[in-house]
Amino acid sequence: MDKHIFRLTDDTGIMQHAKYGVPDPTKGYTTDDNARALIMAVMLFERHGERQYLDLAYRYAAFMLNAQTEKGKFKNFMLYTRQFIEEEGSEDCFGRCIWALGRALVSDNLPHNIKKACRYMLTKALPNIQSLKWPRAKAYALIGLGYIAEETKGLTESLAESLADQYERCRENEWRWFEESLTYSNAVLPWAMFVAYRRLQKPRYLEIAEESLAFLETVTFREEYFKPVGCKGWLVKGRQAAEFDEQPLEAGETVLTYLAAHAVTQNPDYLKQARKAFAWYHGVNSQKLSLIDGESGGCYDGITESGLNLNQGAESTITYWIARLALENN
């Protein structure tokens, strides 16, 4: 089932896109995908203990080392010719890198050398966290710091307070959210607040986490199945949510959010919702179609108004595997 991961990965890293089940070198690579792929490889190695997964972890960590700038930030887009096309990537990319490095550092299975390299990158990156402006970047970074919160307590609290303050500025009547719209990677915002509560035990964080997740649930579980906000229009406050396209990333991060909620509260309903969100991949969705290709093991790139997007890019396949492995641990 993991054949597609190895096809997408070459001696540089994991390629960003595929045309159907064939890796598409013309679209190059992203640090975003290689950071998430590091998490996936670590989880696969923890589960199976096989050298092939450890080799993947080394490959993806090496990509991140190459992407990190002297100032500790990360370039994101790389051509197939191994040339980065920007001096600095997005804040979201930076936050996902913090998430990946934190997750790798808490693994008891990884060799010391790879963990030392991750520690090196994280130490170099930490001074940039206080300057983050975008909420999802803060959320990803907070999730990453949550793995090592004892040594980064001040930064963890600073990020949590910033997100909590933003939530309280935007919260109004029935609108219980961090912004005036629901766009992409929505679930990471309540997820980050659950992490903040677990590490810092401030009741305010748990209240915001549960309230915002309950609000998101009214949008994404309007039916008996999971249906994320469509990326062609999103959901602006006071309007209807866009129906399509439905992205695999949303399902995967929703699974992880509910698992985090369950870990904090032990409420069994959260575990049920995690399983319902994961079932989206396997046909419990608006089109009643499985997004997993039985031939390649890859995940299709989403649900459109006319059916499946049959391309199988890195983001889709990686987030499926992370969600699957996390759910199997519960």
C-alpha positions as CSV (number, residue, x, y, z in Angstrom):
1,M,0.0,0.0,0.0
2,D,2.9,2.4,0.4
3,K,4.4,1.9,-3.1
4,H,3.4,5.4,-4.2
5,I,5.5,7.0,-1.4
6,F,8.6,5.3,-2.8
7,R,7.7,6.2,-6.4
8,L,7.3,9.9,-5.4
9,T,10.6,10.0,-3.6
10,D,13.9,10.2,-5.4
11,D,17.4,11.0,-4.2
12,T,16.4,14.6,-3.5
13,G,13.2,14.2,-1.6
14,I,9.5,13.7,-2.3
15,M,8.1,15.3,-5.4
16,Q,5.2,17.6,-5.1
17,H,2.8,16.3,-7.7
18,A,1.9,13.3,-9.8
19,K,0.0,12.9,-13.1
20,Y,-2.4,10.2,-12.1
21,G,-0.1,7.7,-10.3
22,V,3.1,8.8,-12.1
23,P,5.4,11.3,-10.3
24,D,5.5,14.6,-12.2
25,P,9.1,16.0,-12.1
26,T,8.0,19.2,-13.9
27,K,6.4,20.4,-10.7
28,G,9.5,19.9,-8.6
29,Y,9.5,19.7,-4.8
30,T,8.4,21.6,-1.7
31,T,9.8,21.8,1.8
32,D,6.1,21.7,3.0
33,D,5.8,18.2,1.6
34,N,9.2,17.0,2.7
35,A,8.5,18.2,6.3
36,R,5.2,16.4,6.4
37,A,6.9,13.4,4.8
38,L,9.4,13.3,7.6
39,I,6.6,12.9,10.1
40,M,5.1,10.1,8.0
41,A,8.4,8.4,7.7
42,V,9.1,8.6,11.4
43,M,5.6,7.1,12.1
44,L,6.1,4.3,9.6
45,F,9.5,3.5,11.1
46,E,8.1,3.5,14.6
47,R,5.3,1.1,13.5
48,H,7.4,-1.3,11.3
49,G,11.0,-0.8,12.3
50,E,12.1,-1.4,8.7
51,R,15.3,0.2,7.3
52,Q,13.5,1.5,4.2
53,Y,11.4,3.9,6.3
54,L,14.4,5.1,8.2
55,D,16.1,5.8,4.9
56,L,13.1,7.9,3.9
57,A,13.4,9.9,7.1
58,Y,17.1,10.7,6.4
59,R,16.1,11.8,2.8
60,Y,13.4,14.2,4.0
61,A,15.5,15.6,6.9
62,A,18.3,16.2,4.4
63,F,15.9,18.1,2.2
64,M,15.0,20.3,5.1
65,L,18.6,21.0,5.9
66,N,19.1,22.1,2.4
67,A,16.1,24.3,2.5
68,Q,16.9,26.1,5.8
69,T,18.4,29.6,5.4
70,E,21.2,31.2,7.4
71,K,18.6,33.0,9.4
72,G,16.8,29.8,10.3
73,K,13.8,30.1,8.0
74,F,13.0,27.8,5.2
75,K,12.8,28.1,1.4
76,N,9.9,26.2,0.0
77,F,9.6,25.6,-3.8
78,M,12.4,23.7,-5.6
79,L,12.7,22.9,-9.2
80,Y,13.5,19.4,-10.4
81,T,17.0,20.8,-11.2
82,R,17.5,21.2,-7.4
83,Q,17.3,25.0,-7.5
84,F,15.1,26.8,-5.0
85,I,13.1,29.6,-6.7
86,E,12.6,31.8,-3.7
87,E,14.7,33.3,-0.9
88,E,12.2,32.4,1.8
89,G,9.1,30.3,1.9
90,S,5.7,31.1,3.5
91,E,5.1,31.3,7.2
92,D,2.9,28.2,6.9
93,C,5.9,26.3,5.5
94,F,8.0,27.4,8.4
95,G,5.3,26.3,10.9
96,R,5.0,22.9,9.3
97,C,8.8,22.5,9.6
98,I,8.6,23.2,13.3
99,W,5.8,20.6,13.6
100,A,8.0,18.0,11.8
101,L,11.1,18.7,13.8
102,G,9.3,18.6,17.1
103,R,7.6,15.3,16.1
104,A,10.9,13.8,15.1
105,L,12.7,14.8,18.3
106,V,10.3,12.9,20.5
107,S,10.6,9.7,18.7
108,D,12.3,7.0,20.8
109,N,13.0,5.0,17.6
110,L,15.1,7.4,15.6
111,P,18.9,7.2,15.7
112,H,20.8,10.0,17.5
113,N,22.3,11.4,14.4
114,I,19.0,12.3,12.7
115,K,17.7,13.7,16.0
116,K,20.8,15.8,16.4
117,A,20.2,17.2,12.9
118,C,16.6,18.0,13.7
119,R,17.7,19.6,16.9
120,Y,20.2,21.7,15.0
121,M,17.5,22.9,12.6
122,L,15.0,23.6,15.3
123,T,17.5,25.6,17.4
124,K,18.3,27.7,14.4
125,A,14.6,28.2,13.6
126,L,13.4,29.1,17.1
127,P,14.3,32.9,17.1
128,N,11.9,33.4,14.2
129,I,8.8,32.1,16.0
130,Q,8.0,35.3,17.8
131,S,7.7,37.2,14.5
132,L,5.0,34.9,13.0
133,K,1.9,36.8,11.9
134,W,-0.4,34.2,10.3
135,P,-2.6,32.0,12.5
136,R,-2.0,28.7,10.8
137,A,1.7,29.2,11.0
138,K,1.4,29.9,14.7
139,A,-0.8,26.8,15.1
140,Y,1.6,24.5,13.3
141,A,4.6,25.9,15.3
142,L,2.6,25.5,18.5
143,I,1.9,21.9,17.7
144,G,5.6,21.3,17.0
145,L,6.7,23.0,20.2
146,G,4.1,21.0,22.1
147,Y,6.3,17.9,21.8
148,I,9.1,19.7,23.6
149,A,7.1,22.2,25.7
150,E,9.2,22.0,28.8
151,E,12.2,23.6,27.1
152,T,10.1,26.0,25.0
153,K,7.4,26.9,27.6
154,G,7.7,30.7,27.0
155,L,7.3,30.4,23.2
156,T,4.5,27.9,23.6
157,E,2.6,30.2,25.8
158,S,3.2,33.2,23.6
159,L,1.8,31.5,20.6
160,A,-1.2,30.2,22.5
161,E,-2.0,33.6,24.0
162,S,-1.8,35.1,20.5
163,L,-4.2,32.6,19.0
164,A,-6.5,32.9,22.0
165,D,-6.6,36.7,21.7
166,Q,-7.3,36.5,18.0
167,Y,-10.2,34.0,18.7
168,E,-11.8,36.3,21.2
169,R,-11.6,39.3,18.9
170,C,-13.4,37.4,16.1
171,R,-15.8,35.4,18.2
172,E,-19.3,36.8,17.9
173,N,-22.8,35.4,18.5
174,E,-22.9,32.1,16.6
175,W,-19.6,32.7,14.9
176,R,-17.0,30.9,17.1
177,W,-13.9,31.1,15.1
178,F,-10.4,32.7,14.8
179,E,-11.1,34.6,11.6
180,E,-13.9,36.1,9.5
181,S,-13.8,33.0,7.2
182,L,-13.1,29.3,7.1
183,T,-10.5,28.6,4.5
184,Y,-7.8,25.8,4.4
185,S,-6.3,23.7,7.2
186,N,-9.0,24.9,9.5
187,A,-8.7,22.1,12.0
188,V,-5.1,23.0,13.0
189,L,-6.4,26.0,14.9
190,P,-8.4,24.2,17.6
191,W,-5.8,21.4,17.5
192,A,-3.1,23.9,18.5
193,M,-5.3,25.0,21.4
194,F,-5.7,21.5,22.6
195,V,-2.0,21.1,22.5
196,A,-1.6,24.4,24.4
197,Y,-4.0,23.2,27.1
198,R,-2.3,19.8,27.4
199,R,1.1,21.5,28.0
200,L,0.1,24.6,30.0
201,Q,-3.1,23.6,31.7
202,K,-4.8,26.9,31.2
203,P,-8.6,26.4,31.2
204,R,-9.0,29.3,28.7
205,Y,-7.2,27.2,26.1
206,L,-9.4,24.2,26.5
207,E,-12.6,26.3,26.3
208,I,-11.4,27.9,23.1
209,A,-10.3,24.5,21.7
210,E,-13.6,22.8,22.4
211,E,-15.8,25.7,21.4
212,S,-14.0,26.3,18.1
213,L,-14.0,22.6,17.2
214,A,-17.7,22.4,17.9
215,F,-18.3,25.3,15.6
216,L,-16.1,23.7,12.9
217,E,-18.1,20.5,13.3
218,T,-21.4,22.3,12.5
219,V,-19.9,23.2,9.2
220,T,-17.9,20.0,8.2
221,F,-20.4,17.4,9.6
222,R,-23.6,19.0,8.3
223,E,-24.3,15.6,6.9
224,E,-23.7,12.1,8.4
225,Y,-20.3,12.1,6.8
226,F,-17.4,14.5,6.8
227,K,-17.5,17.3,4.2
228,P,-14.7,19.9,4.3
229,V,-15.2,23.5,3.2
230,G,-14.6,23.6,-0.6
231,C,-11.4,25.3,-1.7
232,K,-13.3,27.1,-4.6
233,G,-14.7,29.9,-2.5
234,W,-14.2,28.8,1.1
235,L,-16.7,30.0,3.7
236,V,-17.0,33.7,4.4
237,K,-18.9,34.7,7.5
238,G,-22.6,35.2,6.7
239,R,-22.4,33.2,3.5
240,Q,-22.7,29.5,2.4
241,A,-19.7,27.2,2.3
242,A,-18.3,26.4,-1.0
243,E,-19.2,22.8,-1.9
244,F,-16.0,21.8,-3.8
245,D,-13.2,20.9,-4.2
246,E,-12.8,18.8,-1.1
247,Q,-9.2,18.4,-0.2
248,P,-7.6,15.3,1.5
249,L,-5.5,17.6,3.7
250,E,-8.6,18.7,5.5
251,A,-9.7,15.1,6.3
252,G,-6.2,14.2,7.6
253,E,-5.8,17.3,9.8
254,T,-9.4,16.8,11.1
255,V,-8.5,13.3,12.2
256,L,-5.4,14.5,14.0
257,T,-7.4,17.3,15.7
258,Y,-10.1,15.0,17.1
259,L,-7.4,12.6,18.3
260,A,-5.7,15.5,20.1
261,A,-9.1,16.4,21.6
262,H,-9.6,12.8,22.8
263,A,-6.1,12.6,24.3
264,V,-6.8,15.7,26.4
265,T,-10.4,15.0,27.4
266,Q,-10.9,11.2,27.0
267,N,-14.3,12.0,25.6
268,P,-15.1,9.0,23.4
269,D,-17.2,11.2,21.0
270,Y,-14.0,12.8,19.8
271,L,-12.6,9.4,18.8
272,K,-15.8,8.6,16.9
273,Q,-15.5,11.8,15.0
274,A,-11.9,11.1,14.2
275,R,-13.0,7.8,12.6
276,K,-15.8,9.5,10.7
277,A,-13.3,12.0,9.3
278,F,-11.0,9.2,8.2
279,A,-13.8,7.3,6.6
280,W,-14.0,10.2,4.1
281,Y,-10.9,8.7,2.4
282,H,-12.6,5.3,2.0
283,G,-15.9,6.4,0.4
284,V,-18.0,7.8,3.2
285,N,-18.2,11.2,1.5
286,S,-20.4,13.3,-0.7
287,Q,-19.6,11.3,-3.9
288,K,-19.5,7.8,-2.2
289,L,-16.1,7.3,-3.8
290,S,-12.9,5.9,-2.3
291,L,-9.9,8.2,-2.6
292,I,-7.4,5.4,-2.2
293,D,-6.0,3.9,-5.4
294,G,-5.8,0.1,-4.9
295,E,-3.1,-0.1,-7.6
296,S,-0.6,2.4,-6.4
297,G,-1.6,2.9,-2.8
298,G,-1.7,6.6,-3.4
299,C,-4.4,9.0,-2.4
300,Y,-6.3,11.0,-5.0
301,D,-6.0,14.8,-4.9
302,G,-9.6,15.5,-3.9
303,I,-13.3,15.4,-4.7
304,T,-14.6,17.8,-7.4
305,E,-18.1,18.6,-8.5
306,S,-17.8,16.0,-11.3
307,G,-16.0,13.3,-9.3
308,L,-12.5,12.5,-8.2
309,N,-9.3,14.4,-9.1
310,L,-7.3,11.3,-10.1
311,N,-3.9,12.9,-9.7
312,Q,-2.0,11.5,-6.6
313,G,0.2,14.3,-5.2
314,A,2.5,14.2,-2.2
315,E,0.3,16.2,0.1
316,S,-2.7,14.0,-0.4
317,T,-0.8,10.7,0.1
318,I,1.3,11.9,3.1
319,T,-1.7,13.3,5.0
320,Y,-3.6,10.1,4.5
321,W,-0.8,8.1,5.9
322,I,-0.2,10.3,8.9
323,A,-3.9,10.2,9.7
324,R,-4.1,6.4,9.2
325,L,-1.0,5.7,11.4
326,A,-2.2,8.1,14.1
327,L,-5.7,6.5,14.2
328,E,-4.1,3.0,14.4
329,N,-2.4,4.1,17.5
330,N,-5.7,4.7,19.3
